[in-house]
């Protein structure tokens, strides 16, 4: 064997030892998982089972604006407004800020950020509790309209790791959610800060500080020797409006994209929820959506995550790639595809300034209605500024969770029936929306802010909602009273063609008496029920 042959054999041996050949495999894998353009991604999207079957998520709409005890949900904006005009929910913000922190010409929102320490936040304990309530996924807040990031952001120095808690809030919630087996998502509200923050560049219109500019006009130089030395207020508030050139505005949009791409890539997200219309910042928002779905496709072999938001200015084809979201509201009809309702007992951020809008009873009734229309509920927990659970809401959440767990068979993996319920306000209400444009039409009807609350009149004792699971029909008697009720839509001659019912039992109880005629199904609501809220009955044979 000559020297050339020996060298060749040695090279083959070395290549074998260090596995040279897998390079071809790596290229093959890369081609298999090559990122897809948006048009192909949206065609592949199907709402994941963990969401459609889970039905209930818990959300913490929580951040630095939870720190002030008063001032409404837009505290950062309204603390710079002596006159809040029609935005009456912020009526206490300016006065509270002056009395608690100081005048906004000297001590502004940037200083509220420094006060926020979140020193009682225990994400493991919270997640354990949320799961015990029956939640099947969890959503935390990545940022709000205040332009502050609740995560370890490389592109926004005003973030929770650098300022305030000095903690990666999103990272901690993500870790705890995975620990307890809950899919994890984030909400992003930072799609309007340039207009929202214009108030920080104003000044008092009356009083001893009249005409003195608020701290939005401060520069990086003004921070020398102060706690925020090295930070630039323009990175938080933006530049003064008169200095915002088209080039700067474009950079702001690019910065939004960079921050959200990092959010998608750094954290193991299953859900991305935009508080506003899809897409935020136009093409920049679409690129984030593309990356989110491509990442899911790369890691799971399919798109196993979802993006939710309001539809505005996007095509019908694009609408099929998202989940439609209603704020404090819901549709009047059954939608063929899953949709989402978001709500909270009082305000989005915790504040001690008004009575609750919802309690366990109303929440359960609303959830029953949402389920009957193929909806999913995302329920906010108004954490205190320090990160602890609000004890004034403990009973309401405990009662709600007990009801959810009791009636789990009628909730999880359930679907809408042919009609959403019986003995409705209008006999024409409750049918399926007509066709695949249903989401677009539902959005046009603007069902935001139409939810029932504590001031709503009570349901009649015989008004019900329906869900179906495993060939069983579930009847939710919204406001039960002891006695009998009649359901015409379950009569044998009903146009909805129910089957002959063979048995009826109350979940958490025993079999109940019933009678089915051509005209109605009559069932008995027992005096002894597992709780005082909506009673759920399981019917065999109806479907």
N, C-alpha and C positions, 0 to 999 in steps of 0.2 A: 504494500500500500504506500503510494507516494505521499508527499507532504500535503499536496492539494486535496487528496481524498481524505486524509486525516483531519484537515481543517474543516472540510465540509461536514464530516460526521460529528465533529465536536460542536459545530454550530447548530446542527439538528438537535443534539442532546441538550444543549443549553436552552434552545427554544422550547423544547419539550418540558424541561424543568420549570421554566418561568412562564409557561402557558402563553406562547405567542399567538396561537390561533384564535383565542376568544376575541381578538380585535374585530374580526369579521362579524362575530355574533353581536358585539357592541354596536357596530354600525347598523346591523339588521334591527336590533332593538330600538335604536334611535329613530330609524325610519318608521317602525311600527308606531312609536309614540310621538311622531312628529306633530307639532302643534297644528291645529286646524283653524282655518279662517272662520269668522263668525257665522257665515251662512251655513257651514257644515255643522258647527257646534249647536246652533239652535235647532237644527233638524234632528239631532241626537238627543236633545233634552227630553227627559221624562221626569216628572216630579218624584223624588226618591221616596221609597216606602217608609223610611224612618219618620218622614214628615207627614205623608198622607195618612199613615196608620196611627201616628203618635197623637195627633189632634190637639195636644196641649204643650205649649212652651212657656217657660218663665224668662222674663227679661228684667234686667236691672238698668233702667234709664237713670244712670248715676254718674256723676262727675263733679267737678269743682263747683258748679252752680247749685249743688246740693248743700254746700257749706253754709251759706246764709239761710237763716231760719224763715225769712220772709222775702217777698219780692217776686213771686211767680216763676213760671218756667223759663222766662227769657230774662233772668236777672241781669246777665252781663250787658244786655242791650238797654234795659229799662233803668238801670242805676244811673245812666247818663241823661235821663229825661225827666225834667221837672213836670212836663205835661206829656202824659202818655197817650193822649188822644183816645182813639177807639180801642187801643190795646189795654183794656182795663185790667187784665189779669196781672199787669205789672205795676199797679198803682202804688204799692208799698215800697218798691225797690229803691227809688232815689232817697226817700226819707230814711229808710232803714240803713242804707249805706252810709249816709252822712253821720247818722247817730252812732253807728257801730264801728265803722272803719275810718271815716274822715271824708273830706270833700274830694270829689273825683278829679279835681284839678291837681291834686297832690297824691292822693291814695286812690288808685283806680282798680280796675278788674285784675290787672296783673298782680296786684298785692293780695287780692282775694285768693288767687292761685297759691300764693305762698302760705296762706293761712290754712289751706286744705291739707290735712295730714293723713286722713283715712287710717288712723291708728288702731281702730277696732275691726278692721276688715279681716274676716276669716273666711276665705273662699271655700275651703273644704267643708266647714260647718254649714255655710249657706247652701252649698250644692247638695249636701246630704238632706237638708230640710226640703229643698225644692223637689228632690226626687221622691221624698216621702209624701209629698202632696199629689203625686201622680204626673209630674212634668216628664215629658219624653225628650225634650231638648232645651237648651239654654242659650240665651243671647245676652251679651254684654255690650256696652256702648264704647265705641272706638273714639269718637269725637262728636262734639255738638256744633251748633252754629258759632260757638265762641272760638273755633279754629285751634283749640287745644287738643293734643293727642294723648289719650289714656294708654299709650303703649310706648315701647322703646323705639322712638322714631328717629331715623337718621336724617330726615329732611325737614323736621320741625323741632327746633331747639326748645320751644315751649311745649314740653311733654311731661308726663307724670314721673318719669325717671329722673329728669333734671330739676323739676320744680315741684314743690308741694310734698306729696307722699314719698317721693324718691323710690317709687315702686312701679314695676311693669304690671299695671292693672289688668290689661288684656291677657298678658302671659299667665298671670296667676289664675284668672278665671278659666283660661283654656286648659291648664294643667288639672284643675279640680274637676272640670266637666268631664274630661277624659277618664279621670280616676273613678268617677261614679257612672261611667258608661253613657253619658249624655252627649249627643252631637252638639257641637259648639258653633255659634255664629256671633257676628258683631253687627251693630247698627252704626251707620255713618250719616251724620246730619250736616256735614260741612260742605254744603253746596251753595251757600248764599252769604258767606261772611262779609264779602265786600260791601254789599248794601246793608246788611244787618248791623255792621260795625260802624256805620257812618255817625252814629250818635256819640261815639267816643271822641269825635273831632269837633264837637260843639262846645257850648259854654252856657252857664246859667243865663236865663233871660230876665231874671229879676232877683233881688236879694243882694246881700253884701258882697257876693262873689260874681256879680253880674259881669259878663264879658271876659272873664278869665278862662283861657282855653283848658279843656279837659286833658287828661294825660295821654290821649291818643296822639297828641302832637309831640310828645317826648321822643328823644332820640337815644341812641346807644350811649352817647356821651353823657347824657343826664344820669346814667346809672353808675357812674364812677363813685366808689365809696359806699354804695348802697347794696342791699341784698341781691339785687338783680344785675349787678355789674357783669358785663360781658354779654348780656342778652339785649336784643334789639326789639323795642316795642313794635316796630313795623312788621316784624315776623309774626306778631300776634294780631294786631289790629289792621294790618295793611298800611300802605302809605296814605297820607292825607289825600282825599279825593282829587284835589287839584293837581297832584303830582303823579297820578296814575296814567301813565302813557299806555298806548296799545301794546308796546313791547313788554312792559311790566305786567300788564293784565294777562298776556300770553304766558309769561313765566309763572304767574300765580296758578294758572290752569295746569301747567306742566308739573308744578310742585304738588298740586293735589293728586295728580296721577302717580307721581313717584312715591308719595306717602302711602297711597292705597295699594299700589303694587307691592310695596314692602310689607304691608299688612297681610296681604294675601299669601305672599311667599314665606314670610317668617312664622306665621301662626297656622296651626292645623285647623283651618276654617271649614265648616260644613255649610254655612249659610252666610250670606251677605245681604244686609237689608239697608236700602237707601231711603232716607226720609225726604222724599221729594220725587220728582219725576225722573224716570229713566230716559236718557242717560245723564248723570251729572257731568257738566262741562262738555257735553256733546261727545265728540270722538274720543276725548280723553277718558270719559267714563266707559265708553264701549271697549276700549283697550283693557281696562281693569276687568270688565265682565269677561272678555275673551281669556285673559290670564287665569281668572278664577275657574272657569269651566275647563280650560285646557289642563290646569294643574290637577283637577279632580279626575280628568280622563287619564292623565299620565299615571296617577297613583292608584286608581281603582279599576282601570280598564273600562270604565263607564263614567258618565257624569252622575256622581252621587251627592252632589251639593245643589243648592238652589239660591237664586237671587230674587228678592222681593222688593216691591216698590209700587209707586203709582204710575199709571200709563199716561204719557203725555208726549205727543209728537213722535211716537215710534210706530212702525208698521204693524199690520196684523200678523205678519209672519214672526216678527220679533216678539210680539206679545206672548206667543206660545212658549217662549224660552224663559218666562218669568212667572212669578206668583203675584197676583194682584192683591194689594194691601188697602184696607180701609181703616182709617183712624177713628176710634171710638164709634164705630158704625158697622153696618152689615147690609147685605143685599136684601131685596124683597122677594127674590126668587131663588130657586135652586140653580147653582152653576154646575156645569158638567165637569169642570176642572177645579182642583183645590184653590181656595183663596184664603186670605188671612184677615182677621180682625185683631187690632191691637187696642188695649184698654188699660186703665189704671183706676184705683179706687178713689183717688183724689186728684192730684196733679202729677205731671210727669216727673218733676223733681220734688223731693220731699220739702214741704213748707208747712209751717204752723200758722195758717192765716184764714182757713175756711173749712167748712164742714165737708165730710166725705160725700162724694156723689153716688157711690155704689157701696153695697154691703154684700155679704155672702149670698143672701136670697136673690138679689137682682143679678148678681154675677152668674149664679147657677141658671137662672131663667134665660139670660142672654146666651150663655154657653150652649144650652139646650137648643136654642133657636139657630145658632151658628152651625151646630152639628147637623141639624136637619137639612141644611143647604150645602153640604159638602165643604164647610168651612173649617178653619183651624184657628184656635185662639192663642194669641201671644199676650200673656198677662204680665204687666209691669209690677215689680216690687220697688216701692219708693224708699230705698235705703237712706238712712240718715247720713249726714256729711261725714261722720266718722267711720262709715261702712257697716254699721250694725243694723239689724232688722228693726223696723218701727214697731214697737210693742203695742201701740194702739191698733195695729192691724192684725195682730196675732190671732185673735179669735176668728176674724173673718176668713183668714187664710186656712186656719185649722178646720173650720167648718166646711169650707169649699173643698179642701183636700179630702176630708172624710167622705163627702158626697161623691167626689170623683172616684175614689177607690171602691166605694160601695157599688157604684153603677158602671164599673169598668167594662163589662161585656157590651153595654150599649154605646160605649164611647170609642174605645180603641178599635181600629180596623173597620169601623162602621162606615156606611155610606148612606146617602139620601135614598128615600123610597120614591115612588112615582109622584108623590105630593108631599109637601113639607109638614103638614099637620091637618088638624080638623078643628071645626068650630072656630075658624079664623074670623077676623074682622070683615073680610070680604071673601065670598065664596070663589071669586076668580083668582085670588092670590094663592101663591104657593106652588105653582107649576114650574117645570123645568124651563129655563131660558131656551129660546128657540133653536139656536144653531151655534156654529163655532165662532160667531162674532159676539157670543154672550159676554165675554169679559170686557170687550170694548163698550158694549151697550151698558153694562152694569157700571162701568167707570163713568160714563157720560151722565148717568143718573145721580152721580155725586152722593153716594151713600155715606160719606164721612160725617161724623158727628150726629148720627141719627139714633144712637143706642138709647135704650131705656135706662132710666136712673131712678133714684129714690123718690123723685117727684112724679113719676109716671103712674097712671092709674093701674090698679091691680088687674091681672088677667082674670077672666072668668073661670069658674071652677071646672068647666068642661073643655077649656082650650088646651090642645095637646100638640106635640111635635113628634115626628117619626124618624127613626133610623133603622137600618137593616144591617145584620151581620149573620153569616153562617145560616142563611135561610130562616132567620128568626126576625120578627118585626118587634121593634121596641117602641113603646108609647110613653112619652114624657108628659105627665099631667103637671102643667106648670105651677098651678096654684091649687093644690089638692085640698078638698074638703071631704069629710066622711060622708059616704052615700054612693049613689050610682050616677054614672055619666053615660051618655049615648054618643057614639061616633058614627055619623052617617056614612063617612067615606069607607068604613069597613063593613058596611052592609053587603050582603051577597049579591045584590043587584047594582051595587055602586059601579060607576063607569071606570073606577080604578081596578075593578076585578080582583079583589082580595080572595084568597083561598078560604076554605072552611076552617075556622079556628078550632083546634083540638084542646088547647089548654092555655091558661093565663096565670102567671104568677108575678108577684111583686118582687123586684130585686131586693135582697135583704130580708125578705119575708117568705110567705108561703103562697100556695095556690089561692086564687080568689074566684068568686062566683062570676059567671058571665053568661050572656045569651046573645046569639047572633041570629038576626033575622034578615029578610031581604032588604030591610030599610036601614039597619044600623047594627052595630055591636054595642051591647050594654055590658059594662063591667062595674064591679063594686070596688070602691076605694075604702080600704079598712081604716078603722079608727086608730089602730096601733100600727104605726109606721116607724121605720128606723131613724128618721129625722123629720124635721118640720118643713123641709124644702121639697122641691119638685120630686114627685114620686114616679118611678120608672117601672113599667110592666113589660114582661117578656111574653110574646104571643107565639105559640107553635101553630103552624098550619096556614098562617095568613099569607105567607110568601113561599 
